[in-house]
């Protein structure tokens, strides 16, 4: 009787929460199990990154093939095409009207080629005149001389030029020219130039007159 009362008293004094666990309570999770679950979740999170890297490598391996390499080489040399597709070379700049005579005169140092006059700006003109000095190297006697050109505008001397001719200055084949090209001032917007050509046997000596040409000018 006393034993029964003691057990009854002990049971009634215990807190209800400690007396017996509820049926729906979840037992505490162990630390090792929690770490394993976290690691598994992290692996799941980075699976798509690994899969993407793998797919990219496979795609790159498929792209770099022998055919693709040949295509890249073709693209690299696409500009170097043959036949009608080859780029045209740039045309050389046009020469002045009197730079290259169309007809070689019968005699050297004669009045065979007309001068040309152009105006690069107000108050000045550019005079060009070809002078045939030899038909070929055998036409030269070996004695050096100077082609002297004096230019007059409306009767006033406005410029001169001296060009030396010697064997070293001649063309190795065909005719040889002295191309006189002088820019001179002019006193008016329009007028007339006279170009006197002579030959001197010394660099500063008196020139022997050969011929003269007249041409009209007009400045800009």
Secondary structure, 3 states (H helix, E strand, C coil): CHHHHHHHHHHHHCCHHHHCCCCCCCCCCCHHHHHHHHHHHHHHHHHHHHHHHHHHHHHHHHHCCHHHHHHHHHHHCCCCCCHHHCCCCCCCCCCCCCCCCCCCCCCCCCCCCCCEEEEEECCEEEEEEEEEEECCHHHCCCCCEEEEEEEEECCEEEEEEEEEECHHHCCCCCCEEEEEEEEEECCCCEEEEEEEEEEECCCCCCCEEEEEEEEEEECC
